Amino acid sequence: MSVTTEAVLNALKAIIDPDLRRDIVSLNFIKDLHIDNGVVSFKVELTTPACPVKEQMRRQALDAVMGLPNVRGVNIEMTSRVQSSRKKGGESLIPDVKNVIAVASGKGGVGKSTTAVNLALALSQAGARTGILDADIYGPSLPKMLRVEKPPQHVEGRKIPPAEAFGLKVMSMGFFMDPDTPVVWRGPMVGMAVEQLLRDVDWGELDYLVIDLPPGTGDAQLTLTQKVPITGVVIVSTPQDVALADVTRGINMFRKVDAPVLGIIENMSYFLCPSCGHRAEIFSHGGARKQAETFGLEFLGDIPLDGTIRQDADSGIPILVAHPDSPQTQKYREIAARIAAIIATMGFSSQGFPEIIIE
């Protein structure tokens, strides 16, 4: 007796997406299902290449189908198609960007830019088309942190092509400024500059655009929330009370302008001595997690205070590139995967669940 398509799909219905809480068949994740002389081949199309349970799902699918009678072999290809969380209708300065992730902080000095760069790299290395925009007009840092040696060249009458670094599309006002000359602009000019960096840049098709916001709650943040359909905001803080007080103000500001807050990251959460392994909580510990609980937000994870992260950022080769197998790199990847999973859930909520299609 031969294996049937119906039997394979029924077996795969046992696999539940942990974030969408539905089986992968009803979610229409199963594509190109073929059965040839007992060998079953199909694709599993996930909502993001950064899916944190991708390998787990592959193993579950393999075991489920291999458990069927008369199955001689199983070939599974794990693919992805990032959903846009944007609601239908309305205009956008960046219509070909599916999801916009704003990385914010209530105050400076908490490692927001370093976090934004490494989260963007984690998404890109997972296979997502990713860009990063430096929206800090007064103190742009991405050209140095990503060691962009060839800034974009603007051709009159065309949109500006973004620079590229380590697989990321990159844009910063720092490309067009003398690094030793201060920007002495009033607020409206800052808002106009941010708008230009969005509208006049040829971003192309992106799954994620990470925007590194300046600290605080000023004109850049307001321009962004008014001009771009933000998928969500990630807030970076250190654990001490003075930083967390500013987090509260930031959360309240984004809620006032209807920008969803995806969660909070605690940066410089603790220090592990590289010689003896002693853990020191220099800036306290756990404050961001408590803050997230207070506001009913996701605590996305903690990142240690580590000299390697700082050294790599200063050298222009971020830790995900310089030390891809380090525990710190794994932290960034886990947090990026969690953010991608939250966005995928939001995308399904805004677009509705797909109908089951069996070809």
Secondary structure, DSSP 4 states (H G I P E B T S, - for coil): ----HHHHHHHHTT-B-TTT-SBTTTTT-EEEEEEETTEEEEEEEES-TT-TTHHHHHHHHHHHHHTSTT--EEEEEEEE-PPP-PPSSS--S-TTEEEEEEEE-SSSSSSHHHHHHHHHHHHHHTT--EEEEE--SSS--HHHHTT--S---PPTTSPBPPEEETTEEEEEGGGGS-TTS-----HHHHHHHHHHHHHTB---SEEEEEEEPPSSSSHHHHHHHHHS---EEEEEE-SSHHHHHHHHHHHHHHHHTT--EEEEEE-S--EE-TTT--EE-TT-SSHHHHHHHHHT--EEEE----HHHHHHHHHTS-HHHH-TTSHHHHHHHHHHHHHHHHHHHHHHHHH-PPPP---
